[in-house]
Amino acid sequence: MFPLLESIYLNDGVFRNLSYHEERMKESTRDLFKREIRSDLTTLLTGMKIPSKGLYKTRVIYDTEIQKIEFVPYIISPVRSLRLVHSNTITYDHKLQDRSSLHQLYEQREDADDILIVKNGFITDTFYANVIFKKDDAWHTPKHYLLKGTMRQYLLDEGKIVEADITVDNYNYYQSTKLINAMLGMDGNEISIESIL
């Protein structure tokens, strides 16, 4: 079994959505190892010397216990175009350190910045993020996703986004899309629907 990975937002010494990451770690270890992770992420992180200034991606590598934690300076690279890539066999239920199946699809992006994965006709995720689509003043996220993202779940819980069946046949009814993940909230750049190739 490959190690699991959590990527956690840390900005000026403050973590974001830590409880959502803890819950996903517990769910993943229950599913894959039939027991919950033994390490307490919050206790571990609050007891560590962490960067107090700047934006960092906190990488937590774990299996039934936390194996490694590192803080990597993070710079947001805006995505301006997406290429539709089809795969009816792709699965990515857990955030694994091994992303080779996603890398194979990412290689098909050609001149686009990222990919938008289509499975059985349904829009799912990009290479490294969940997506949301804007229609008028409402934001929708695909009901058929690959990875249960922490930011996606937070925004659903807060009522800021709602789930919808988004397909290759109806995505162009929306005006724009955004990528969301642990490092990208709703404040990220909007990508025009015309920039989905």
Disulfide bonds with the S-S distance in Angstrom:
none
